[in-house]
Amino acid sequence: MNYKNPDENGYYGEFGGAFIPEMLYPNVEELQKSYIDIIESEEFRQEYQELLKNYVGRATPLYFSGNLSRKYHTKIYLKREDLNHTGAHKINNALGQVLLAKRLGKSRIIAETGAGQHGVATATACALLGLECIVYMGEVDIQRQAPNVGRMKMLGAEVIPATSGSKTLKDAVNEALRDWINNPVTTHYVIGSVVGPHPFPDLVARFQSIISQEIKEQLLEQAGRENPDYVIACVGGGSNAAGTFYHFVNEEDVKIIAAEAGGFGVDSGKSAATTFLGTLGVLHGSKSLVMQTPDGQVIEPHSISAGLDYPGIGPFHANLFREKRAEFFSITDEEALQSAFELTRLEGIIPALESAHALAVLDKKEFKEDDIVVICLSGRGDKDMETYLKKLDEGSGKTED
């Protein structure tokens, strides 16, 4: 089965499609018809690859984590997306989509952001390529991710708070979609994850697939084989995970593990573990698993991590879950915090709270000594320092060595 690409209507199995207002149809249809031809053209690929190398700083290292490996009695490699320019994987997609938007003749870029990393990446790409940038961000996230808000403003972006609902990522997406409906001719919406109407889930996955492409090349060089035994990534909407899994999903010998945000616990009423709590529904333009009431009202998610605080999951991942191609774990806020402190103290790397959810799988899964386990370190922890320092002040940011 081909898990990697959707069918001509944008479906991964039963998930995907394009459920959009009539006003957006011309924009989305234009993208559907042209995106593959543009991004696979020699001119586009050359410009994009040059920027990834000399501006973003790719390839990012695949780091053998000796101290973690000794603790967990297996071979653990970290894909260091935190070392990209802007501090996360988000720049891979933002840069690609802004280049695409320029070729489509768009002069104005809008984006949504939760943790702020996608907003920073989009503002960065717009500054570089000379396009107007507007970023929608939940009012709650603006408060908890203040450093990234400052970066966006310094880069020239206008940051507009979303003040409805839970005032987090879901609401920022709603506001961005409203903007796009009102400004369809001049504007391109740079969706930050593998969510939204077709072709966005596929478009974003293709731009992020550089992650797994590099893993294969680097693992061959370091370990003598292209394929690890396991790949692990955190999943909210799921862009870093889609990139990490992309070149492995059709390789049956590679086991795939996704870490969702469990919040206070799956049964607590304060969680974002969509595969555990979601049912089939439509959210932000695609059919997928959605946390919702029986009558279809979206249930507000909760996660300590702004980037995972989303009540749905991309159709790419929903299909992996439904087909049992990937194993999903629910990671609580507390487990993620402990894993963040553990990596910091064992390896001297402060991870983003999102990435810490992926690291927490190490305490939940048994691995063999000769297994090769690759974990995507999707972002760095600068933006989460306030949360980490609060934990330290409580005196419980402690881990067993």
N, C-alpha and C positions, 0 to 999 in steps of 0.2 A: 504494500500500500504506500502511495506517495503522501506523506504527512506534510511535506515542505511547502507546496504551492496550492493555492485554492483553484477551484474549477473556474470556467469562464464567467460565472455569475458571482464569483467571490466567496464561494462556500468551501469550508473545510468540513467535510462530512455534512452534518446538519446545521453547522454554525457558520455565521458570516452574513454575506449579502449586503445590500445597501438600502436602508430604510430612511429615506430623507424627504424633507419638505420639497415641494415642487420648485421653489425658488432656487434651491441648491442643485437641482438636477443638471443644468448646463455645466456648472463647475466640476461636479463629480464625473459626469460623462466625459468631459474633456480630459480629465485625469485618467479615467479608465482606458480611453482610446490611445493615449500618448505616452503614459509613464514608462512602459517597458522599452519602447523604441528610443526614447530620450536617454534613459539611464544606462542602456546597453550600447549607445552610440560611442564610437571611438573618441570623439571630441569630449563628451561628458566624462567618460571613464578616466581619460588622461588628466583632466582638470581636477576631478574629485580625488583620484589617487595621489596626485602631487600635493594637494592640500592635506590629505590624511597623513602623508609622510612628513612634510616639512612645516606644516602649521599645527596639526593636532599632535604629532609626535608618535605616530604609529610606525612600526608594530609595537604594541604594549608588551612588556615582558610576560613570559610564563615562568613564574617563580616557584622553584621547589621549596616548599615550606618545611624545613628540616625539623624544627621544634614541634610544630603541630603534628608532623608525621610520626615523630617519636611518641608523642602523647597518645595518639589514636591508633598506633601500630598499623599504619598503612602508608601509602605514598601519596601525599597531598600536594597538588600544584595549585597556585593561585594565578588566575588570569587578571593582570593588574590594570583593569580599566580605570582605576582611580588615578593612574598616572597620565591619562589623557589631558590635553589642554582643557581647561574648565573643570576638571576633577571628576568626570564620570563618563560613562558610555554614551550619554545623550548627544554629544557633539557629532558622533558618526551619522546620526539620522538628521539632526538639525542642519548640518552643513549640506548634506545631500539634498534635502528638500528645498532649502533656500536657493541652491544652484538650479534645481528643477523649476522653481517658481520664476526665476529670472528668465529662463528659456520659454516659459509660458507667457511672458510679458507682464507679470504682476509687479506692482511697485510697493505693495503694502503687505506685511506679514503679521498674522496673529498667531498666538500660541496660548496653551494652557499650561500651568505648572502646579505641582504639588510640593515636592521638596525644594523646588526652585532650580534644580539642576537643568531641566529641560528649558526653563525660561532663560537661564544664563547662557546656555548653549545656543539658543535661537537668537538672543540678543547679540551674542558674539558673532554669529554667522552674518547677521544683518549689518552689524558695524563693518565687518570685513568687506561685504559685497554691496554696501550702500543702499539698503532698503529700510523703509520705515518699519518699526517693530512695536507691537502692542501685546502685552502679556497679561492674561487673566489669571488671577491667583486668589484662592479662598482667603477670606479675612483672617481666619484662624491660622492658616499656613503662613501668611504674611508676618504674623506675630512670632511664630515658632521658627521661622527660617529667615530672620532679619538680615543676616550677612549676605544671603543670595539676593534679597530684594535690593540691597545697596549696590551690589555688582550690576544687576540689570539696569538700574537707573544710571549708573556711571557709564555703562555701555550705550546709553542713549535711548533705551526702551521706556515706554510708558507702562507702568504697572497699575492695573485696574483691579480693585478688590471685588470678589464675588461675595455678596452679603446675604444670599438666600440659602435655605436648607441648612446643612451642617457647616457651610462656609469653608469647604475643603475642596479636594480635587474634582469630585463629581460636579460641583456647582461651578467651578472654573470652566469645565468643559461645556456646560450648558450656556454660559455667558459667551464663550468663544463661538459656539455654533450660532447663537443669535446674531452676533456681530457679522459672521460670514453670510448669513441670510440677508442682512441689510446692505452688505458691500460685496456682492458676488463678482463684479467685473474686475475690480482693481486688486482684490485680496486673495491671498492663498493662506489656508489654515495649515500650519505645521503641527499636525497631531504628534504628540510625543511618545505614544506607545502603540502596541499592535491592537488598537481598538478603533472604533469608528466605522463608517461605511467603506465598502470595497471601493477603491483599491488600497486604502490606508494600511490595513493589517499586513498585506503583502509588501507594500512599498517600504514600510518601516522595517519589517523583517529582512528584506533584501539589503537595506543600508546597514543594519546591525550584523548581518551575516559575516562581516569581516572578522568578528570575534572568533567564531568557530573555524573559519578558514585559517586564521593565524594559529589557533590551538593545534590544528592538525600538522601544520608545517613545523611548529616549534617542538611539539611532542616527538615527531619523527627525528628531529635533530638531537633532542635531549635523552629520549628513552628508546629510540630505535623503532618506534611504531606510531602510526598516525592516530589510532583510536584509543582513548582511555577506556577504563572499565565503567566509570561513572562520570557524568557531568551534572553539576548542581548549580542552580541559580535561584534567586528570589523572584517571585511573581506577584505583581499587582495587576496592572494591565498586561505587562509581560515583555517589554522590549529587550531588556538585557538578556532575559531568558531565551527569547526567540533567537537572538543572535548567537547565544552560547550553544543552543540545541540544533541550529539550522542545518549544519552539514553532518549532523549525527542522527537525525530523526529517522532516516531511512537505513541506518546501519544497525542491524539487529543485535550486534554484539555489544553495543554501547547502551548502558542503562541510564535513564534520564530521571532526575529528581528535581522537583519544584518545591520551593518553600514559600508558603503563603503566610500572611500576617494574621495570627490567631488573636491578637489583641489581649484581652483579659481571659481568653479561653473561648473555644468554639461555642459552648453553651451559655456564655455569660451575657449575651445580648450586646456585647461590645467587642466585635470581631470584624475582620475583613477576609475571612477564609471562604472565598466564594465557592470553591469546589465542594466544600463540606456543607455549605448553607444555601447555595444558589439553586435556582430552577430556571428552566428555559424561558427566556424573555428577550425583549429588545431594549437596548440601552445605547444611547449615543450613536444610533445609526446602524448597528449590527445585531444580529441574533446570536445570543450566547448564554452563558450561565450568569444569572443576576440575583443578587440578594434582594428579595422582594416579598411583599405580603401576598396572600392568595388572590387579591384583586389587582395585583400588578403595581402597587406603590413601592418605590425603592426604599429599602431599609438602610438607614444611615450606618455606614461602616465605622469601625474604630481601629486605629493602629497608632502606636507610638511613633511610627515612621510615616512621615507625610507622603512619601512616594508610593507607599503601599495602601494608603487609606482610600480604597476605591471599592465600590460595591459590585463590581463585575470582573470579568477576565476576558482577555482577547480570544477570538474564535479559534486561532491557532492552538492555544493551550487548552481550551475547552474540548477540542477534538482529541488532543493527546490524552486528556483525562478520561473522556468517554470511551476511547478505544483501548484504555489501559496501557498506552505506550509510555506514559510517564507516571511515576509515583509521586503523590502530593503529600507534603507534611504541613501541618499547622504549627506555627512557631509563635509562642506568646511574647508579649512585650518584654517580660522579665528574662526569658530565655535568650532573646536577641541581645539585650543589654549585657548579659553575662558573657555571651560569645564575643561581643565587641571588646570587652575588657580583656578577655582571654587572648585574642589575637594581638591586641596592643601590647600586652605584657610578655607574650611569648615571642613575637616577631617584630615588635617595634613598628607596627602598622596600625593606624587608627582608621577603621572602616566606617563607611556610612551605615546608619541604622538599617537601611534596606539590605545591604550586603551582609550584615550581621545575622539576618534571618537565614540566609543560605549557610553560613558557617555553623549555625545551631543544629543543622542536620547531623553534624558529626556526633552529637550526643544521643541521637535517636536511631542511628543505623549502624549495624555491625559491618565492618569491612575486613577483607582478608589482608594479610601482610603484603602480598605482592600485587594487590589492586592498585591501579592508578586512578586517583580521584581528582578531577579538575573542578575547582569552585570559581565561579565568576565573582571577582571583587569589583562590583559594578560602580562604586564611587568611594570617595574619601570622606572622612568624618568631620572635616572642618565645620560644616553646616550644623552638625549635631552636638557641638561642644557644650552648648548650654544644657542640653539634656544629660550628657555624660557628667558634667560637673555637678549638676543637681544630684545625680546618683552617688557621686563621690562624697558629697556633703552629707548624704544620708548614712554614709559609712558602710555601704553594702556593695560597692563596686569591686568586689573581691572574687577572685577565682582560685581554684586549687591548681597548683602547678603540677 
